[in-house]
Amino acid sequence: MKQLGNLAVVCAKHPEARMQIYEGIVTVHVGKKPQQVQISMNWDDDNTICDVIHELNFGRYAGKEKIHR
């Protein structure tokens, strides 16, 4: 739960990311269809949320431009 706000900020700054929260599940949609990827996790799973934040900032979903903190 501590990292959920950080994920929201990263998604807000990412040009191709959208975050959705519904019934305790956070889903991050990255990219454009038909290659769009959906990543789902529990809203309080800080370890997975940190991994997704890292991938959005520096990893496979960072895109052409790296997002700086």
Summary of the structure (lengths in Angstrom):
residues: 69
radius of gyration: 11.1
end to end distance: 20.0
largest distance: 32.9
contacts: 169
relative contact order: 0.22
helix: 32%
strand: 26%
